[in-house]
Amino acid sequence: MNLTADDILDARGLLCPEPVMLLHRAVRQLQAGQVLQVLATDPSTQRDIPKFCTFLQHSLLQASEQEGEFYYWIRKQGVSQ
């Protein structure tokens, strides 16, 4: 899947709960339908980011890992939060 992000959140080097706290703030800045790419190194994001998306009804379009870095593409749903 070839995705283009409207914004990028670089949370590399941060540990739980910081990546999700920053994610919450970054998603609020997006318009409905826009895509955020998240870069992270904390393995707990593999659990936390999908739960965040499910709870707030955003779409986790893609998640991948490469050499200890985690990449997520999230589409904001609904109205501004």
C-alpha positions in Angstrom: 0.0 0.0 0.0 1.5 3.3 -1.0 0.3 5.9 1.5 0.8 9.7 1.6 0.7 11.4 5.0 -0.7 14.8 5.6 1.5 15.1 8.7 4.2 13.1 10.5 4.6 12.5 14.2 8.2 11.5 15.1 7.9 9.8 18.5 11.2 7.9 18.1 13.1 7.7 21.3 10.0 8.3 23.5 8.6 5.7 25.9 5.1 4.9 26.9 2.9 6.9 27.5 4.5 9.7 25.6 3.9 8.4 22.0 0.2 8.0 22.5 -0.1 11.4 24.3 1.6 13.1 21.4 -0.6 11.1 19.0 -3.7 12.3 20.7 -2.6 15.9 20.2 -1.5 15.4 16.6 -4.8 13.8 15.6 -6.7 16.7 17.0 -4.8 19.0 14.7 -5.9 17.0 11.6 -9.1 17.4 9.6 -11.4 14.4 9.2 -10.0 12.1 6.5 -6.4 13.3 6.7 -3.6 10.8 7.3 -1.0 10.9 10.0 2.2 8.9 9.8 3.7 7.9 13.2 7.3 6.9 13.7 8.2 5.2 16.9 10.8 3.0 18.6 8.8 1.9 21.7 7.5 -1.7 21.2 4.5 -0.9 23.3 3.2 1.2 20.5 2.3 -2.1 18.7 -0.3 -2.5 21.4 -1.2 1.1 22.2 -1.7 2.6 18.8 -4.2 0.0 17.5 -6.1 0.4 20.8 -6.1 4.2 20.4 -7.5 3.9 16.9 -10.2 1.4 17.9 -11.2 3.5 20.9 -11.4 6.8 19.0 -12.7 5.2 15.8 -9.8 6.2 13.6 -8.6 3.9 10.8 -5.2 2.2 11.3 -4.4 2.0 7.6 -1.0 0.3 7.9 1.5 -0.7 10.6 4.9 -2.0 9.9 8.3 -2.5 11.6 11.8 -2.2 10.1 15.0 -2.5 12.1 13.4 -1.7 15.5 11.4 1.2 14.2 7.6 1.1 14.0 5.6 2.9 11.4 1.8 3.6 11.5 -0.5 5.3 9.1 -3.7 6.6 10.7 -6.7 8.2 9.0 -8.7 10.5 11.2 -12.4 9.7 11.2 -15.5 11.8 11.9 -15.5 15.4 13.2 -12.7 17.2 14.9 -12.0 16.0 18.4 
